[in-house]
Amino acid sequence: MTTPVTIIGAGLGGLVLARVLHLHGVPVTVHEAEPSPTTRRQGGMLDVQPWSGQAALDAAGLLGGLRELVLEGRESYRVLDRTGTVLLDRPDDGTGARPEVQRGALRRLLLDSLPRGTVRWGSKVTGVRALGAGRHEVRLADGTTVVTNLLVGADGAWSRVRPLLSDSTPRYTGVCLVETFLFDADARHPAAAAAVGAGSLFALAPGRGLLAHRESGGTLHAYAQLLKPRDWLADVDPDDAATVTARTVEEFDGWAPELTTLITGSDTPPVLRRLFALPAGHRWDRVPGVTLLGDAAHLMPPNGEGANLAMLDGAELGRAIAAHPDDPEAALVEFERAMFTRAAEAANDDTYEIMLGEEAPHSTVAMLTPAERAS
């Protein structure tokens, strides 16, 4: 296929697509708004699912590279109540099928697998318009434009490409997160580090919870999770770290100190994130020359599937394009049909109802116990 593919967004899904296209000799360019790959921290830990993320990386010829990134022991998890009492503790016995890696390291693996210049950094899209006959014009913040016959929106929740296909916009899910990092935690915050253990921690109660992961180098990456209206903390300057921290820890009054340290001991300013999702089963009618993947297509609340699905989307779209070198529309039809079904099956709107509902934390223990037995 000689028709170049234009991808908007250098997240995991867009990069897997670019890599698979490169392997099949299809010319591809990725436009990314961030000025460089090191502009910001690329999320936390990711459990790479065998049926989605691992399958995608295998298609990209990077499964060996993935294995080199795995942090051993991180598949363990535990569930605690607000007092710090451990209700469920599942160690990593080495038999798990979902290895944990850091998203930033995985993104670097993908970037390093592409020819120099494939990703255009600082290439922010301000708008896209249809030109007819499947061609589209992409407008960039520097005033230039790109015309393409095959456009892929891999640009996340607030996709600039999505309006070409769908009127749907993400809705607020009712969940706020406050993100923190504790560095060298074993030495500086030993009680919090011991509570988290070797892998992941879920400390839960109705309406609120603390989720933490042990990353490399003794770093604890934590999220305070709260069921709150969208305007919670709207009266606070998000750069006022002291006030954001104080208001957040108020919500965990009476919790064990080794747990609240995950908020108060942060070595980085707390970051408030409001969670949004597209309607479950989001789909669109076929529009020539353009499609979406990942969060741009099926943004859902965090449930362990989003990044894995994005990578699988990228791999499957890349293979479909390579399989139909003279008929890109056939490739998009084939891809979208399978992607819609796959995303609908993975959608799970009750994740936070289970984790933060009236039966928390026991509802989460009940959800995880069958999986523990099956292992």
C-alpha positions as CSV (number, residue, x, y, z in Angstrom):
1,M,0.0,0.0,0.0
2,T,1.4,3.4,-1.0
3,T,-1.3,5.6,0.5
4,P,0.3,7.2,3.6
5,V,-1.6,6.8,6.9
6,T,-1.9,9.8,9.1
7,I,-2.3,9.0,12.8
8,I,-3.3,11.7,15.4
9,G,-1.9,10.9,18.8
10,A,1.3,9.1,20.0
11,G,-0.3,7.1,22.8
12,L,0.1,3.3,23.0
13,G,-2.6,2.6,20.5
14,G,-1.4,5.0,17.9
15,L,2.2,3.8,18.3
16,V,1.3,0.1,18.0
17,L,-0.6,1.0,14.8
18,A,2.4,2.9,13.4
19,R,4.7,0.0,14.3
20,V,2.5,-2.7,12.6
21,L,2.2,-0.5,9.5
22,H,6.0,0.0,9.4
23,L,6.5,-3.7,9.6
24,H,4.2,-4.1,6.5
25,G,5.9,-1.3,4.6
26,V,3.0,1.1,4.8
27,P,4.1,4.8,5.0
28,V,2.9,6.4,8.2
29,T,3.2,9.7,10.1
30,V,2.1,10.3,13.7
31,H,1.2,13.8,14.8
32,E,1.6,14.4,18.6
33,A,0.8,17.6,20.4
34,E,3.4,17.1,23.2
35,P,6.7,18.8,22.3
36,S,8.8,15.7,23.2
37,P,8.4,12.1,24.6
38,T,9.6,13.3,28.0
39,T,7.3,16.2,28.5
40,R,5.2,14.5,31.1
41,R,5.0,11.3,33.1
42,Q,3.2,8.6,31.1
43,G,0.8,7.1,33.6
44,G,1.7,4.4,36.1
45,M,1.6,0.6,36.0
46,L,-0.1,-1.4,33.3
47,D,-1.0,-5.1,33.5
48,V,-0.6,-6.3,29.9
49,Q,-3.4,-8.7,29.2
50,P,-2.5,-11.9,27.2
51,W,-5.6,-11.7,24.9
52,S,-5.2,-8.0,24.0
53,G,-2.1,-6.1,25.0
54,Q,0.3,-9.0,24.6
55,A,-1.3,-10.1,21.4
56,A,-0.9,-6.6,20.0
57,L,2.8,-6.4,21.0
58,D,3.3,-9.8,19.4
59,A,1.8,-8.5,16.1
60,A,4.3,-5.5,16.5
61,G,7.2,-7.9,16.9
62,L,7.9,-6.5,20.4
63,L,6.9,-9.3,22.8
64,G,10.5,-10.0,23.6
65,G,11.0,-6.3,24.5
66,L,7.9,-6.4,26.7
67,R,9.4,-9.2,28.7
68,E,12.4,-7.1,29.5
69,L,10.2,-4.4,31.0
70,V,8.3,-6.6,33.4
71,L,8.6,-5.7,37.1
72,E,8.7,-8.9,38.9
73,G,6.4,-9.5,41.8
74,R,4.0,-6.7,40.9
75,E,1.0,-9.0,40.1
76,S,0.4,-9.3,43.8
77,Y,-2.5,-7.3,45.2
78,R,-4.3,-6.8,48.5
79,V,-7.6,-5.3,49.7
80,L,-7.7,-3.4,53.0
81,D,-10.4,-1.6,55.0
82,R,-10.1,1.9,56.3
83,T,-8.4,0.7,59.5
84,G,-5.6,-0.9,57.5
85,T,-6.9,-4.5,58.2
86,V,-6.0,-6.8,55.3
87,L,-9.1,-8.5,54.0
88,L,-7.5,-10.2,51.0
89,D,-3.8,-10.7,50.2
90,R,-2.8,-12.4,47.0
91,P,1.0,-12.8,46.5
92,D,2.6,-13.0,43.1
93,D,3.6,-16.6,42.9
94,G,5.0,-16.3,39.4
95,T,2.1,-18.0,37.7
96,G,0.2,-15.0,36.6
97,A,-0.5,-14.2,33.0
98,R,-0.7,-10.4,33.2
99,P,2.8,-9.0,33.7
100,E,3.0,-5.5,35.1
101,V,5.1,-2.8,33.3
102,Q,5.4,0.9,33.5
103,R,3.5,2.7,30.8
104,G,6.4,5.1,30.1
105,A,8.8,2.3,29.5
106,L,6.3,0.6,27.2
107,R,5.8,3.8,25.2
108,R,9.6,4.2,24.9
109,L,9.8,0.6,23.6
110,L,7.3,1.5,20.9
111,L,8.9,4.8,20.0
112,D,12.4,3.2,19.7
113,S,10.9,0.6,17.3
114,L,9.9,3.3,14.7
115,P,12.1,5.1,12.2
116,R,13.3,8.5,13.3
117,G,10.8,11.2,12.1
118,T,7.8,8.9,12.2
119,V,6.4,10.9,15.1
120,R,6.1,14.7,14.6
121,W,6.4,16.2,18.1
122,G,4.8,19.5,18.9
123,S,2.3,18.9,16.1
124,K,-0.9,20.0,17.8
125,V,-4.1,19.5,15.8
126,T,-6.6,22.3,16.1
127,G,-9.2,21.0,13.7
128,V,-10.1,18.5,11.0
129,R,-12.4,18.8,8.0
130,A,-13.6,16.5,5.3
131,L,-12.7,17.4,1.7
132,G,-14.7,14.7,0.0
133,A,-13.9,11.4,-1.6
134,G,-12.4,10.1,1.7
135,R,-9.8,12.9,1.9
136,H,-9.4,15.0,5.0
137,E,-7.5,18.2,5.9
138,V,-5.8,18.4,9.3
139,R,-5.1,21.9,10.7
140,L,-2.1,22.3,13.0
141,A,-1.4,25.0,15.6
142,D,1.5,26.3,13.6
143,G,-0.8,27.3,10.8
144,T,0.1,24.5,8.5
145,T,-2.2,21.8,7.1
146,V,-1.9,18.1,6.2
147,V,-4.1,16.5,3.6
148,T,-4.6,12.7,3.9
149,N,-6.5,9.9,2.3
150,L,-6.5,7.7,5.5
151,L,-6.9,9.4,8.9
152,V,-6.8,7.7,12.2
153,G,-7.9,9.4,15.4
154,A,-5.8,7.9,18.3
155,D,-6.0,11.2,20.2
156,G,-7.8,10.2,23.4
157,A,-10.8,11.3,25.3
158,W,-11.2,14.8,23.7
159,S,-10.4,13.7,20.2
160,R,-10.3,16.3,17.5
161,V,-11.0,13.6,14.9
162,R,-14.1,12.1,16.6
163,P,-16.6,14.8,15.4
164,L,-16.0,13.6,11.9
165,L,-17.7,10.4,12.9
166,S,-19.8,10.9,16.0
167,D,-21.7,13.6,17.9
168,S,-21.0,11.8,21.2
169,T,-18.9,13.5,23.9
170,P,-17.5,12.0,27.1
171,R,-19.7,12.3,30.2
172,Y,-18.6,12.7,33.8
173,T,-18.7,9.4,35.6
174,G,-19.1,10.8,39.1
175,V,-15.6,9.8,40.2
176,C,-12.7,12.2,41.0
177,L,-9.1,11.0,41.5
178,V,-6.2,12.8,43.2
179,E,-2.9,11.4,42.0
180,T,0.2,11.4,44.2
181,F,3.8,9.9,44.1
182,L,5.9,8.9,47.1
183,F,9.6,8.3,46.2
184,D,12.0,6.0,48.1
185,A,9.0,5.0,50.1
186,D,10.6,2.0,51.9
187,A,13.1,4.3,53.6
188,R,11.0,7.5,53.9
189,H,7.5,6.1,54.5
190,P,8.0,2.5,55.6
191,A,4.5,2.1,57.1
192,A,2.8,3.1,53.9
193,A,5.2,1.0,51.8
194,A,4.4,-2.0,54.0
195,A,0.7,-1.4,53.6
196,V,1.0,-1.4,49.8
197,G,3.1,-4.5,49.8
198,A,4.9,-5.8,46.7
199,G,2.2,-4.9,44.1
200,S,-1.1,-3.2,44.3
201,L,-3.2,-1.9,47.2
202,F,-7.0,-1.3,47.3
203,A,-8.0,0.4,50.5
204,L,-11.8,0.9,50.2
205,A,-14.9,2.2,52.0
206,P,-18.3,3.4,50.7
207,G,-17.8,6.5,48.5
208,R,-14.0,6.6,48.8
209,G,-10.8,4.6,48.4
210,L,-7.1,4.6,48.0
211,L,-5.4,2.7,45.1
212,A,-1.6,2.4,45.1
213,H,0.9,0.6,42.9
214,R,4.6,-0.1,43.7
215,E,6.6,1.1,40.7
216,S,10.4,0.7,40.2
217,G,12.9,2.3,42.5
218,G,10.7,2.2,45.6
219,T,8.1,4.6,44.2
220,L,4.5,4.4,45.3
221,H,2.0,5.7,42.8
222,A,-1.3,6.4,44.5
223,Y,-4.8,7.7,43.7
224,A,-7.4,8.9,46.2
225,Q,-10.7,7.9,44.6
226,L,-13.9,9.8,45.6
227,L,-17.5,9.7,44.5
228,K,-18.1,13.5,44.1
229,P,-20.0,15.9,41.9
230,R,-18.1,17.3,39.0
231,D,-17.6,20.7,40.7
232,W,-15.8,19.2,43.7
233,L,-12.7,21.4,44.4
234,A,-13.8,23.8,41.7
235,D,-13.3,26.6,44.2
236,V,-9.6,25.6,44.7
237,D,-6.7,26.7,42.5
238,P,-5.4,23.3,41.2
239,D,-1.8,24.6,41.6
240,D,-2.4,25.2,45.3
241,A,-0.9,21.9,46.4
242,A,-1.4,22.4,50.1
243,T,-5.1,23.1,49.8
244,V,-5.8,20.3,47.4
245,T,-3.9,17.9,49.8
246,A,-5.8,19.2,52.8
247,R,-9.2,19.0,51.2
248,T,-8.5,15.5,49.9
249,V,-7.2,14.1,53.2
250,E,-10.3,15.5,55.0
251,E,-12.3,13.0,53.0
252,F,-10.3,10.2,54.7
253,D,-10.7,11.4,58.3
254,G,-10.3,8.5,60.7
255,W,-8.4,6.3,58.2
256,A,-5.2,4.5,59.3
257,P,-2.2,6.9,59.1
258,E,-0.2,4.4,56.9
259,L,-3.0,4.9,54.4
260,T,-3.5,8.6,54.6
261,T,0.3,9.0,54.1
262,L,-0.3,8.1,50.5
263,I,-1.9,11.5,50.2
264,T,0.0,13.7,52.7
265,G,3.5,12.2,51.9
266,S,3.5,13.0,48.2
267,D,6.7,14.2,46.7
268,T,4.9,15.7,43.7
269,P,2.0,18.2,43.7
270,P,-1.3,16.4,43.8
271,V,-3.2,16.2,40.5
272,L,-6.9,16.2,40.4
273,R,-8.5,14.1,37.6
274,R,-12.2,13.8,36.9
275,L,-13.1,10.6,35.1
276,F,-15.2,10.7,31.9
277,A,-16.5,8.0,29.6
278,L,-18.2,7.7,26.3
279,P,-21.5,5.9,26.2
280,A,-21.1,2.1,26.4
281,G,-21.5,0.6,22.9
282,H,-20.4,3.8,21.2
283,R,-20.3,3.4,17.5
284,W,-20.8,5.3,14.2
285,D,-21.8,4.8,10.6
286,R,-18.9,4.3,8.2
287,V,-17.3,7.5,7.0
288,P,-14.8,7.1,4.1
289,G,-11.2,7.7,4.9
290,V,-11.3,8.0,8.7
291,T,-11.6,5.9,11.8
292,L,-10.9,6.0,15.6
293,L,-9.1,3.7,18.0
294,G,-8.5,3.5,21.8
295,D,-10.1,6.2,24.1
296,A,-11.1,8.3,21.1
297,A,-13.4,5.4,20.1
298,H,-14.4,3.8,23.4
299,L,-13.3,5.8,26.4
300,M,-14.4,3.9,29.5
301,P,-13.8,4.1,33.3
302,P,-10.5,2.5,34.4
303,N,-11.1,-1.3,34.5
304,G,-7.7,-2.7,33.3
305,E,-8.9,-2.8,29.7
306,G,-8.5,0.6,28.2
307,A,-4.8,0.7,27.3
308,N,-4.8,-3.0,26.3
309,L,-7.8,-2.5,24.0
310,A,-6.1,0.6,22.5
311,M,-3.0,-1.5,21.6
312,L,-5.1,-4.3,20.2
313,D,-7.1,-1.7,18.1
314,G,-3.8,-0.5,16.7
315,A,-2.6,-3.9,15.9
316,E,-5.8,-5.1,14.3
317,L,-6.2,-1.9,12.2
318,G,-2.6,-2.2,11.0
319,R,-3.1,-5.8,10.0
320,A,-6.4,-4.9,8.2
321,I,-4.8,-2.1,6.2
322,A,-1.9,-4.4,5.2
323,A,-4.3,-7.1,4.2
324,H,-6.2,-4.7,1.9
325,P,-3.5,-2.7,0.1
326,D,-5.8,-1.7,-2.7
327,D,-9.0,-1.1,-0.7
328,P,-8.5,0.8,2.5
329,E,-12.3,1.1,2.9
330,A,-12.5,-2.6,3.2
331,A,-9.9,-2.5,5.9
332,L,-11.8,0.1,7.9
333,V,-15.0,-1.8,7.6
334,E,-13.4,-5.0,8.8
335,F,-11.6,-3.2,11.7
336,E,-14.6,-1.2,12.9
337,R,-16.9,-4.2,12.9
338,A,-14.6,-6.2,15.2
339,M,-13.6,-3.2,17.3
340,F,-17.2,-2.2,18.1
341,T,-18.0,-5.8,19.3
342,R,-14.7,-6.0,21.3
343,A,-15.2,-2.6,23.0
344,A,-18.8,-3.3,23.9
345,E,-17.8,-6.6,25.6
346,A,-15.1,-4.9,27.6
347,A,-17.2,-2.0,28.8
348,N,-17.9,-2.2,32.5
349,D,-19.7,0.7,34.1
350,D,-20.1,-0.9,37.5
351,T,-16.4,-1.0,38.4
352,Y,-16.6,1.9,40.8
353,E,-20.0,0.8,42.0
354,I,-18.3,-2.4,43.2
355,M,-15.2,-0.6,44.5
356,L,-16.8,2.4,46.2
357,G,-20.4,1.2,46.7
358,E,-22.3,0.6,49.9
359,E,-20.8,-2.8,50.3
360,A,-17.1,-1.7,50.0
361,P,-14.6,-3.1,50.6
362,H,-16.3,-6.5,50.9
363,S,-17.8,-6.2,47.4
364,T,-14.3,-6.0,45.9
365,V,-13.1,-9.0,48.0
366,A,-16.0,-10.9,46.6
367,M,-15.2,-9.8,43.0
368,L,-11.5,-10.8,43.3
369,T,-11.9,-14.0,45.3
370,P,-13.2,-16.2,42.3
371,A,-10.2,-14.9,40.3
372,E,-7.9,-15.9,43.0
373,R,-9.3,-19.4,43.2
374,A,-9.1,-19.8,39.5
375,S,-5.4,-19.0,39.5
